[in-house]
Amino acid sequence: MRSKFFISVTGARLFLAVFPLTLPLTAQTTSPDTARPRARDLGLTFGLYDPGPKNAITDVPGVLVGQLTLSYGDNVRTGVTAILPHAGNLFQDKVAGAVFVYNAYGKLIGSTQVNELGQIETPIVLTNTLSVFDAASAIAHWTIAQPGNENVPRANPLVGETNDGWLNDIRGFHVKADNVARAINEASSSSRGGGPVEEGSVGAGTGTIAFGWKGGIGTSSRHLPEKEGGFTVGVLVQTNFGGRLTIAGVPVWKELRPKEEASLRGDSGEDTPAANSADGSCMIVVATDAPLDARQLRRLAARAILGMARVGSTASNGSGDYAIAFSTTNRIAQTAPRSQPIALLAEDALSPLFEAAIDATEEAIVNSLLKATTVRGFQNHRADAIPIPQLRRLLSNSLR
């Protein structure tokens, strides 16, 4: 039998590579539905500050994103999302960074060194739970292979995850080293990686579920007015958690819930483990061009968790929730005996950035749900996309 194997790599645009393989004729594929709206297309706004022109983490100058989606056969629904703080040699020109752990029921490889040294020296990669180890190895190989790193004997890959095992054959270890490298290289291409970011059922969000609906990748940004510094804060999320879905203050969960038959059962009708429990995880990446040090960045990262709370997270035992934050303007040269001094923001000037991070996180999570498409995968499980017409009516009636 002949079918098709789909790997898509996304930066500013979606690229689809098609290769013939011997697979069952029932092989299914998914790709982002650009017709599905973002939050602002529904008239929703979050907080005081305006978004940047792309309303994405790539509004922070220099930040790049690349994604690779693996969706083939009946069972593989996973991928990779790579975030680069800048397009240069990250090992030689590190950025100040920090990690905030809200609930450590998960894996964030490299986080202990980031918090010890306050530096990020590799691309940040998101993938599925069992692929973090292969992804870390791939990042290490990619890093030492970069020009200028010929004599580098180490690297600290920063890799986060959520568990997509409901829709994806996670035990198959389908994310390979070349998949990770392709996502990073896609981000490295400034003509693509710095553009709009694909959202929903793509990259590391291909197989994730949030609040029982199909989750995925989401992003948003905020630009502060000049009187508050004129800085930009951008957020990218990988949503795979649960609770009581609330959008713009509206308790959506009371009126609009996934169909039990679709969410919790395969077509055979047999009971399977619940897909819409509050367990799961959320990975949050916060970028800013504000001149912050590692201590201040950890404070910024902590505020992102409040964005999760606003959308109804119940912070369950099994939800591994992490936030990574970095500053693109606070650079640390690998070979410099002393760091170049920069004028850090005063503590009182951080509050607008905190508010921006909360609002952008809330909107990014909502975008991840709105842009996600229905996905069927492993063992015929299905996660439905939240229905836009019903949601629109519910929000319209509640926000009058």
ROFI-757452 format. One record per atom (N, C-alpha, C, CB): z, x, y; residue in three letters. Coordinates in steps of 0.05 Angstrom, whole numbers, plus 5000, padded with zeros to 4 digits. Glycine has a CB too. Layout:
# residues N
ZXYala/...
# end
This chain:
# residues 400
500050174976met/500050005000met/500050175025met/502449815000met/498650085045arg/498650235070arg/499950065092arg/495650305078arg/501550195107ser/502850055130ser/503050255152ser/505649935122ser/504850205171lys/505050375194lys/507950455199lys/503950235219lys/508150695209phe/510750815215phe/510850845245phe/511251085200phe/512850725258phe/512850735287phe/515150905297phe/513250445298phe/514451105313ile/516451255328ile/515551235357ile/516651555318ile/517251135374ser/516551125402ser/518351315418ser/516850835413ser/517151455436val/518651635454val/518351525482val/517651925451val/520651495496thr/520551375522thr/521751545543thr/521851105522thr/520351565566gly/521551695589gly/521151485611gly/520151975596gly/519351545630ala/518651345650ala/516951125638ala/517251475673ala/515551185616arg/513850995603arg/514450985573arg/510851055608arg/513250795559leu/513650775530leu/511250895517leu/514050485521leu/511651085499phe/509451215484phe/509751145455phe/509451515488phe/507651055442leu/507750975414leu/505951145397leu/506950675412leu/507151285378ala/505551445360ala/505451305333ala/506851725357ala/503151265322val/502851125297val/501751305276val/500950875301val/503051305253phe/502251475231phe/502051315206phe/504251715228phe/499951355189pro/499851205164pro/501851315144pro/497051215153pro/503251135131leu/505151205110leu/504951005088leu/507951235121leu/505951075065thr/506150885043thr/508850745045thr/505851025016thr/508750505055leu/511250345059leu/510650055050leu/512150355088leu/512649895044pro/512149615037pro/510649475059pro/514849475031pro/509049275051leu/507549125070leu/509348955088leu/505548945056leu/511848925080thr/513748765096thr/515048935117thr/515948645078thr/514149185121ala/515349355141ala/515149215168ala/513849625142ala/517349225183gln/517549105209gln/518049315231gln/519648885210gln/517149255254thr/517649435277thr/518749285300thr/515049585284thr/520049425318thr/520949305343thr/520249475366thr/524049255342thr/519849365389ser/519349515413ser/520349345436ser/516249575417ser/521049485459pro/522249335481pro/520349125492pro/523049525503pro/521448885499asp/519848675511asp/520248685541asp/520848395500asp/518148785554thr/518348835583thr/518548565598thr/516048995593thr/517848345584ala/518048085598ala/520947985600ala/516447875583ala/522748095585arg/525548005587arg/526648115613arg/527148105563arg/528347965627pro/529248045653pro/531648235653pro/529947795669pro/532048365675arg/534548505680arg/536348315696arg/534048775696arg/538748395700ala/540648215713ala/539748125741ala/543348365716ala/538648305756arg/537848235783arg/535348045784arg/537148485800arg/533848045762asp/531647855760asp/532647575757asp/529847925736asp/535147545748leu/536447285746leu/538047215771leu/538247275721leu/537847385791gly/539347335816gly/542247425815gly/539247045822gly/542947585795leu/545747675792leu/546047935808leu/546447715763leu/548347965821thr/549048215834thr/551948275827thr/548748195865thr/552648525828phe/555248615819phe/556448805840phe/555148755791phe/558448705854gly/559848885873gly/558548895900gly/560049155862gly/559549075916leu/558849095944leu/556349265949leu/561149215960leu/556049485934tyr/553949685941tyr/551249625929tyr/554949955932tyr/549149705943asp/546449665934asp/545749865912asp/544449685957asp/543949795894pro/543049985874pro/540950175887pro/541749845850pro/540450395872gly/538250575880gly/535550445875gly/538550845866gly/533350585882pro/530750465879pro/529950385851pro/528650655890pro/530950535831lys/530350465803lys/532550305790lys/529750715787lys/534850295803asn/537250175792asn/537750285764asn/536949865790asn/537850555763ala/538050695738ala/539550955742ala/535350745725ala/540551075721ile/541851335723ile/540051545735ile/542951425696ile/537451515732thr/535551705743thr/535251685773thr/532851675730thr/536751505786asp/536851505815asp/538451735826asp/537951235826asp/540251845809val/541752085817val/539752315816val/544152135798val/539252455839pro/537252655839pro/537552865817pro/537252795866pro/535352915803gly/535253115782gly/535853015754gly/537153325789gly/537152785752val/537852685725val/535352585710val/540052465727val/535252655685leu/532852585668leu/533852445643leu/531252845662leu/532152265633val/532852115608val/530352115591val/533751825615val/530752165565gly/528652145545gly/529751995521gly/527552415537gly/528051825509gln/528951665486gln/526851675464gln/529451375494gln/527851675439leu/526151655416leu/527251425398leu/526051915400leu/525451245391thr/526151005376thr/525051035348thr/525150745389thr/526751005328leu/525851005300leu/526050725289leu/527551205283leu/523850595283ser/523850325273ser/521550305253ser/523550115295ser/522150315227tyr/520050305207tyr/521250195181tyr/518750575203tyr/519350105164gly/520249985139gly/521949735144gly/521650185122gly/523549665125asp/525349435128asp/528149515137asp/525549295102asp/528749775136asn/531549855139asn/532250055160asn/532449965113asn/530250175173val/530850385192val/530650275221val/529050635188val/532850265234arg/532950165262arg/535050335277arg/533849855263arg/534150565287thr/535950745300thr/534450915320thr/537450935279thr/535651125331gly/534251285350gly/536051485365gly/532751115370gly/534851595386val/536251805402val/535751745431val/535152085394val/537851785447thr/537651775476thr/538752035487thr/539051525489thr/537252175503ala/538052435514ala/538252415545ala/536152665506ala/540452515556ile/540852525585ile/541152815593ile/543352355593ile/539552905612leu/539753175623leu/540653165652leu/536953315621leu/542853305658pro/543753315686pro/541753435705pro/546353455688pro/540053615695his/537953725711his/535853845693his/538953945731his/533553915704ala/531254005688ala/531354305681ala/528753935702ala/533254445692gly/533354735687gly/534754815662gly/534654875710gly/535555065660asn/536955165637asn/539855095639asn/536555485634asn/540754885624leu/543454785627leu/545554985618leu/543754535612leu/544855155599phe/546855355590phe/547355555612phe/545955485564phe/545255645625gln/545555845646gln/546455725673gln/542955985650gln/545955475676asp/546655335702asp/548055075695asp/544055285719asp/550555095687lys/552154875677lys/552854685700lys/554654965663lys/553754445693val/554754255713val/557654185707val/553053995714val/559154125728ala/561854035725ala/561853775710ala/563354015752ala/563653745690gly/563653495675gly/566453445663gly/561753515652gly/566753195654ala/569253115642ala/568752875623ala/571353035664ala/570652835605val/570552615586val/573152455588val/570152725557val/572952195590phe/575252015588phe/575051865562phe/575351835613phe/577251875547val/577351735521val/579151495524val/578351925498val/578051255522tyr/579651015523tyr/580750945496tyr/578050775534tyr/579150955476asn/580050915448asn/578451105430asn/579750615439asn/579751295417ala/578451515404ala/577651445375ala/580151755403ala/577051195370tyr/576051115344tyr/573051155343tyr/576750815337tyr/572251415343gly/569451475344gly/569051775344gly/568051355368gly/566651865350lys/566052145350lys/564552215376lys/564352235326lys/565652415390leu/564252525413leu/564352835410leu/565552425441leu/562452935396ile/562453225391ile/562253385417ile/560153295371ile/563853595419gly/563753765443gly/565653685465gly/561053765454gly/567053455462ser/568653355484ser/571053525490ser/569553075477ser/572253655469thr/574653805475thr/574054055492thr/575953905448thr/571754185488gln/571054415505gln/570354315533gln/568754575493gln/568954085535val/568353985562val/570853935578val/566753725559val/572853825565asn/575353765580asn/577054025585asn/577053565566asn/576754215567glu/578154465571glu/577054635594glu/578154635545glu/574354655594leu/573054825614leu/571954675638leu/570754975601leu/571654405635gly/570554255657gly/567654295662gly/572054315682gly/566154365641gln/563354425643gln/561654295621gln/562954735642gln/559254215628ile/557254125609ile/554954315609ile/556353835615ile/554254415585glu/552254635584glu/549854565566glu/553554885574glu/549654315556thr/547354235540thr/546553955548thr/548054245510thr/544253865539pro/543653575542pro/545853405529pro/540953505530pro/546253165540ile/548052965528ile/546252795510ile/549552795550ile/547052765485val/545352605466val/547052385454val/544252785444val/545852145453leu/547151915439leu/545451845415leu/547351675459leu/546751765393thr/545351685369thr/547251515352thr/544351935353thr/546751505326asn/548551345309asn/550751525297asn/546951215286asn/552751395285thr/555151525276thr/554751755257thr/556951325263thr/553151715237leu/552751925217leu/550752135225leu/551951795191leu/549352095247ser/547352285256ser/548352475277ser/544952135266ser/550952445286val/551952615307val/551952905299val/554752535316val/552452955273phe/552653235264phe/549953375264phe/553953245236phe/547953235253asp/545253345254asp/544253365283asp/543353165238asp/544953175300ala/544153195328ala/545353435342ala/544852935342ala/547953485336ala/549253715348ala/547853975340ala/552253725340ala/547153995314ser/545754235305ser/543054265319ser/545354225274ser/541654035322ala/539054045335ala/539354135364ala/537753765334ala/541354045378ile/541754125406ile/542354415408ile/544053955419ile/544054515389ala/544654805389ala/542154975385ala/546654865367ala/540454885366his/537955035362his/536155015386his/536454915337his/535954775398trp/534254745422trp/535254915445trp/534254445431trp/537954925449thr/539055075471thr/538555375469thr/542055025472thr/539055485445ile/538755785443ile/535855865443ile/540055885418ile/534055665439ala/531155725439ala/529955715467ala/529655535422ala/531555635487gln/530455615514gln/530155895527gln/532355445532gln/527955925542pro/527556185556pro/529956265572pro/525056175574pro/530856505569gly/533256605582gly/535756605565gly/533756445607gly/535556465542asn/537756445524asn/537456615498asn/538256155516asn/535756815500glu/535056975476glu/537557105463glu/532957175482glu/539457175480asn/541857315469asn/544357135469asn/542457555486asn/543956875472val/546256695472val/547256645443val/545456425485val/549756695438pro/550856665410pro/552256405405pro/552656895404pro/552256215424arg/553855975421arg/552655755439arg/556856025428arg/553555515434ala/552955285452ala/554855065445ala/549955185448ala/555354885464asn/557254665460asn/555754405463asn/559654685480asn/554454315442pro/552954055443pro/554853825449pro/551454005416pro/553953645465leu/555553405472leu/554053165461leu/555953385503leu/555153045439val/553752835425val/555652595420val/552652935397val/554852365429gly/556352125425gly/554951935406gly/556951985451gly/556351725398glu/555251545378glu/556451265379glu/555551665350glu/554951075368thr/556050825359thr/554850765331thr/555350595380thr/556150585317asn/555350535289asn/553350305288asn/557850475271asn/550850375280asp/548850175279asp/548250085250asp/546250275291asp/550250115232gly/549950065204gly/549449775196gly/552250155190gly/549749585214trp/549049305208trp/546049265206trp/550249115229trp/544549395224leu/541649365225leu/540149605214leu/540749305253leu/541549825211asn/540150075204asn/541350195178asn/540450285227asn/539650315162asp/540550455138asp/541850715147asp/538150505118asp/544350695157ile/545650925169ile/546151145149ile/548250835182ile/546551075124arg/547151275103arg/544651435096arg/548251135078arg/542351355106gly/539951505100gly/539451745118gly/537651315103gly/541051785139phe/540852015156phe/537952045166phe/541752275142phe/536951845178his/534051845186his/533451995212his/533051565188his/535452045228val/535052195252val/534952495245val/537352145273val/532652615250lys/532252895243lys/532253075268lys/529552925228lys/532353335264ala/532553525286ala/530153495305ala/532653815275ala/527753455294asp/525453435311asp/525453185328asp/522853455294asp/526752975318asn/527052725334asn/528752775358asn/528352505317asn/530952925354val/532752995377val/531253165397val/535253135367val/529853365387ala/528353545405ala/526253395421ala/527053775389ala/524953205408arg/522853055422arg/524052885444arg/521352875402arg/526352765439ala/527652605460ala/528452785484ala/530152465449ala/529553025478ile/530353215499ile/527953305514ile/531853455487ile/525853375500asn/523353475513asn/522053255530asn/521453575492asn/522253005521glu/521252785537glu/522752765563glu/521352525521glu/525352795561ala/526952795586ala/526253035604ala/529952795579ala/525753265592ser/525253505607ser/522653485623ser/525053745588ser/520853315615ser/518453275630ser/519053105655ser/516253145613ser/519353235678ser/520253095702ser/518452865710ser/520553285725ser/515852875702ser/514052655709ser/514652405694ser/511152745703ser/516252435672arg/516952195656arg/519952145656arg/515952225627arg/521552355649gly/524352325646gly/525852225670gly/525552575637gly/524752285694gly/526152195719gly/525351925729gly/525652395740gly/523751785713gly/522851515722gly/524651295713gly/520051465712gly/523651045713pro/525250825703pro/526050865674pro/523650565706pro/528350765667val/529350805640val/528950555623val/532450875641val/527650585600glu/527350355582glu/530150255572glu/525550425557glu/530449995571glu/533049885563glu/532749695539glu/534249725586glu/535049625528gly/535049435506gly/534849575479gly/532749245508gly/533149475461ser/532949565433ser/531249825431ser/531849345416ser/532150035444val/530650285445val/532550515441val/529050315471val/531450745433gly/533050985431gly/535550945414gly/533851085458gly/537851045424ala/540351015410ala/541350735409ala/542451195423ala/540050555423gly/540850265423gly/539150095404gly/540650165450gly/537350225389thr/535550065372thr/536949885353thr/533750255356thr/539149975341gly/540549825321gly/543349725329gly/540749975297gly/543949715354thr/546649655362thr/546949355369thr/547549815387thr/549449255368ile/550148975373ile/552548965392ile/550748835345ile/552348775410ala/554548735430ala/555148445432ala/553848855457ala/557748375429phe/558648095431phe/557147915411phe/558247995459phe/556248025389gly/554747865369gly/551747845374gly/555947605367gly/550947905399trp/548147905406trp/546948185403trp/547747805435trp/544348205404lys/543148475403lys/543848625429lys/540048455400lys/545048855425gly/545749035448gly/543649255450gly/548549145445gly/544449475462gly/542649695464gly/543249885488gly/539849595467gly/541149985499ile/541350165522ile/541150005548ile/539250385521ile/542950065567gly/542749935593gly/543450145615gly/544749695595gly/542550095639thr/543050285660thr/543150135687thr/540850495661thr/544450265707ser/544550155734ser/545550385752ser/546549915735ser/545250345778ser/546150545797ser/547250415823ser/543850745804ser/548550575838arg/549550485865arg/549150715885arg/552550395863arg/548250635909his/547950835930his/549950765952his/545050835941his/551750945958leu/553750895979leu/552450926007leu/556051085976leu/553350766026pro/552450796053pro/553251066064pro/553550576071pro/551851156084glu/552351426096glu/555251456106glu/550451476119glu/556451246116lys/559151266126lys/561151316104lys/559851006141lys/560251266079glu/562051316056glu/560951556039glu/562351066038glu/559251706051gly/558351956039gly/555351956031gly/559852006014gly/554151726028gly/551351706021gly/550751805993gly/549751876041gly/552751815976phe/552251915948phe/551251695930phe/554952035937phe/550251785907thr/549251595887thr/550851625861thr/546151645881thr/551451405849val/552751395823val/550851255804val/555551265824val/550251375781gly/548551245761gly/549951225735gly/545951395758gly/549551015720val/550850975694val/548750905673val/552950755696val/549151005649leu/547650925625leu/549550865603leu/545651145616leu/549150635589val/550950555568val/549450515541val/552350295575val/550850555520gln/549950485493gln/551950275483gln/549750735473gln/551250025482thr/553149805477thr/553149725447thr/552549565494thr/555449725436asn/555849645408asn/558649555403asn/555149885389asn/559649385422phe/562449305421phe/562548995424phe/564049445443phe/564948885424gly/565248605425gly/567548505442gly/565548485398gly/568048255440gly/570148125456gly/569347845464gly/570748295481gly/569747775489arg/569047505499arg/567047545522arg/571647355508arg/564547505516leu/562447575536leu/562747415562leu/559647515524leu/562947575583thr/563247465610thr/561247595628thr/566247505621thr/559647435642ile/557547545659ile/557947445688ile/554647475649ile/558247625707ala/558747555735ala/561047365737ala/556147425747ala/563047405721gly/565447235722gly/565246975706gly/566147165750gly/562946915695val/562546665680val/563146715650val/559546565683val/565046555639pro/565746585610pro/563546485592pro/568346445604pro/561446645589val/559146565573val/559946505545val/557046795573val/561846645534trp/562646615506trp/563546325500trp/564946805500trp/564446175519lys/565345905514lys/563045715508lys/566945795538lys/560745775519glu/558445585516glu/556145695500glu/557445505544glu/555845955499leu/553446075487leu/554346295467leu/551546195508leu/553946235441arg/554746425421arg/552446455401arg/557246325406arg/552446685388pro/550346735367pro/550546525345pro/550447015356pro/548246445334lys/548346275311lys/549546425287lys/545546175304lys/551446295274glu/552846425252glu/550946505230glu/555046255241glu/549046325224glu/547146375203glu/545546625208glu/545346135198glu/544746655233ala/543046885240ala/544647145242ala/541646835267ala/547147125252ser/548647365258ser/550147475234ser/550547315280ser/551147295217leu/552947375196leu/551747365168leu/555347205197leu/549347255165arg/548247235138arg/545447345137arg/548246945129arg/544547435114gly/541747495110gly/540347245102gly/541447715089gly/537747265097asp/536247025090asp/537146915063asp/533347095089asp/538447075047ser/539446975021ser/541646775024ser/540347205004ser/542946775048gly/545146585053gly/547846695044gly/544646335040gly/547846935032glu/550347045022glu/551947155046glu/549847275002glu/554547125044asp/556347235065asp/556147535065asp/559247135061asp/556147645089thr/556147935092thr/558147995114thr/553348045100thr/559048245117pro/561048305137pro/560248215165pro/561648605137pro/562148115179ala/561547995206ala/560348205224ala/563947875218ala/558148135237ala/556848315256ala/557848275284ala/553848275256ala/559248055289asn/560047995317asn/563048025322asn/559147715325asn/564348185306ser/567248235311ser/567448415336ser/568548375287ser/569848445345ala/570248605369ala/570148905364ala/572948535382ala/570048975338asp/569849265332asp/567049365339asp/570449315302asp/566849625341gly/564349745349gly/564949985366gly/562349555363gly/563350035386ser/563850255405ser/562150215429ser/563350525391ser/562850365450cys/561150375474cys/561250665485cys/562150175496cys/558850775489met/558651035502met/557650995530met/556751225486met/558951115549ile/558251085577ile/557851365589ile/560550935593ile/555551405603val/555051655616val/554851595646val/552351785606val/556451735662val/556451695691val/555551945705val/559351615701val/553551925721ala/552452155736ala/552852105766ala/549452195730ala/553252315781thr/553452295810thr/552552555823thr/556352225819thr/551552525848asp/550952765864asp/553252825883asp/548352725879asp/555452685881ala/557752745898ala/559053015888ala/559852515897ala/559953175907pro/561153435899pro/563953395888pro/561153625923pro/564253365862leu/566753315849leu/567353545829leu/566853045835leu/569953595825asp/570653785804asp/571253635778asp/572953975812asp/571953775757ala/572453655731ala/574753455732ala/572953865710ala/576853515747arg/579153335748arg/578253075761arg/581453465764arg/576753095783gln/575852855797gln/573852695780gln/574652925824gln/572252835765leu/570252705748leu/571652545725leu/568352905736leu/573852655715arg/575352505695arg/576452245707arg/577552675683arg/577352255731arg/578252015745arg/575951815748arg/579452075772arg/573551915755leu/571251745757leu/570551615731leu/568851905769leu/570451785709ala/569751675683ala/571751455674ala/569851905662ala/574251495681ala/576251295672ala/575651015684ala/579051375680ala/574551015709arg/574050755722arg/571750605708arg/573250795751arg/569950745694ala/567750605681ala/568750415660ala/565950815668ala/571050465648ile/572150285628ile/572750015640ile/574750415616ile/573450005666leu/573849745678leu/571349575679leu/574949785707leu/569049705679gly/566549555677gly/566249415650gly/564149735681gly/567249545628met/567349415602met/569149175603met/568249615581met/571449205616ala/573348985617ala/572148745631ala/575949075631ala/570648795652arg/569548565667arg/567648395650arg/568048675691arg/566248525631val/564348365614val/565748255590val/561948545606val/568348295587gly/569748155566gly/570648315542gly/568247935557gly/570448585544ser/571448745521ser/574348685516ser/571049045527ser/575048665490thr/577848625483thr/579048875471thr/578048395462thr/577649105474ala/578849365467ala/580049365440ala/580849445488ala/578549285420ser/579549265393ser/580249535380ser/577649115375ser/581749525359asn/582549765344asn/580149935337asn/584049695319asn/577949815328gly/575749965317gly/573550025337gly/574549825295gly/574049975363ser/571950025383ser/572450295396ser/571949805405ser/570850495390gly/571050755401gly/569650765428gly/569850965383gly/571250785449asp/570150755476asp/570551015492asp/571450525491asp/568351135501tyr/568451395515tyr/566751385540tyr/567351615496tyr/567551535560ala/565951565584ala/565751865591ala/567251415608ala/563251945595ile/562652225603ile/561752215632ile/560352355585ile/562752395649ala/561852405677ala/561152685684ala/564052295695ala/559152715701phe/558352985711phe/557352965740phe/556253105693phe/557453185753ser/556453215781ser/554153405781ser/558753315800ser/551853315792thr/549453475792thr/549653695814thr/547053305797thr/551453665833thr/551553855855thr/553654075850thr/552153715880thr/555454035832asn/557454245826asn/556454405802asn/560254115820asn/555154625807arg/553854795786arg/555655035781arg/551054875794arg/555555125756ile/557055365748ile/555155555734ile/559555295729ile/554555775746ala/552655965735ala/554056115712ala/551656165756ala/552656145689gln/553756285666gln/554356575671gln/551756255643gln/552756705687thr/553056995690thr/554557075716thr/550257125691thr/555256875732ala/556656945757ala/559557005752ala/556356715777ala/560557235762pro/563457295758pro/565257095772pro/564057575768pro/564256965793arg/565756765808arg/563956525813arg/566956885834arg/565156285812ser/563656055819ser/563256035849ser/565155795809ser/560955935856gln/560355895884gln/562155675895gln/557355835889gln/563555715917pro/565255505928pro/563555275939pro/567055615950pro/564555025934ile/563254795946ile/565454635960ile/561654625925ile/564654465979ala/566554295992ala/566954045976ala/565654236022ala/569154035961leu/569653795945leu/570553565962leu/571853865924leu/570053325952leu/570953085966leu/574053075966leu/569752835954leu/575152975987ala/578052925988ala/578652685970ala/578952876017ala/581052675960glu/581852465941glu/581452185954glu/584652495932glu/582052155979asp/581751895992asp/578851805993asp/582951896019asp/577051995991ala/574151925993ala/573051835966ala/572552156003ala/574651845945leu/573651785918leu/573551475913leu/575451905897leu/575051325927ser/575151035921ser/572450895921ser/577050895941ser/570750945940pro/568050825939pro/566550905914pro/566450895963pro/566751155905leu/565451235881leu/566651095856leu/565751545877leu/569251055856phe/570550915834phe/569350625832phe/573650905838phe/569250495856glu/568150225856glu/565250215847glu/568450095884glu/563750405856ala/560950425848ala/560650455818ala/559450645862ala/562350625806ala/562150675777ala/562850425761ala/564050905769ala/564850275770ile/565650025757ile/563349825758ile/568149905769ile/562249785782asp/560149585785asp/557649655770asp/559449555815asp/556849915771ala/554450005756ala/554849985726ala/553750285764ala/557250035716thr/557750005688thr/557449715679thr/560450115680thr/558749535694glu/558549255688glu/555649165687glu/560049085709glu/554049235707glu/551249155708glu/549649285685glu/550049225735glu/550149535679ala/548749675658ala/549149535631ala/549549965656ala/551649445626ile/552249315601ile/550649045600ile/555249265598ile/550648895622val/549248645622val/546248695618val/549648495649val/545148905631asn/542348965627asn/541649035598asn/541549205645asn/543549165584ser/543049235556ser/542748995539ser/545349415545ser/544148775546leu/544048525531leu/541448375538leu/546448355536leu/540948355564leu/538648205573leu/535948315564leu/538648175603leu/535748585564lys/533248715557lys/532848745527lys/533048975570lys/534948715511ala/534748745482ala/533148525470ala/537548755470ala/531648595449thr/530048405434thr/531248365407thr/527148505431thr/530748135395thr/531748075368thr/530748275348thr/530847785359thr/532548375331val/531848575312val/532848485284val/533148855319val/531048515265arg/531748475237arg/531548745223arg/529948255223arg/533448815206gly/533349075194gly/534749085167gly/534649275212gly/536549275164phe/537849345139phe/538849105124phe/540049545144phe/538149075098gln/538948855081gln/538348585093gln/541948885076gln/536248575109asn/535248335121asn/537148215142asn/534748125100asn/539048385152his/540748295173his/539148255199his/543048495178his/540148075215arg/538748025241arg/540748005263arg/537047765239arg/540048115286ala/541648085310ala/539747955331ala/542748355321ala/540547715340asp/538847565359asp/539247665387asp/539447275357asp/537047675402ala/537247725431ala/538547475444ala/534447785443ala/540147525464ile/541347305478ile/539147135491ile/543347405500ile/539146865487pro/536946695497pro/537046665527pro/537046425483pro/534946755540ile/534846765569ile/534846485581ile/532446915579ile/533246295572pro/533346025585pro/536045895585pro/531345845572pro/537445905562gln/540045785560gln/542045935578gln/541045785532gln/541846205578leu/543646355595leu/543146305624leu/543346655589leu/540646275632arg/539946225660arg/541145955669arg/536846225664arg/540845755652arg/542045495659arg/545045505661arg/541145285638arg/546345645642leu/549245665643leu/550245805668leu/550245815618leu/548946025675leu/549746175699leu/549146015724leu/548346445700leu/546945885724ser/546145725748ser/548145505753ser/543445605745ser/548945365731asn/550845145734asn/553645245742asn/551144985708asn/554345485733ser/557045585738ser/557345725765ser/557845785716ser/555145825776leu/555245985800leu/554245835824leu/553546235797leu/553945575822arg/553145415845arg/555245415867arg/552645115837arg/
# end
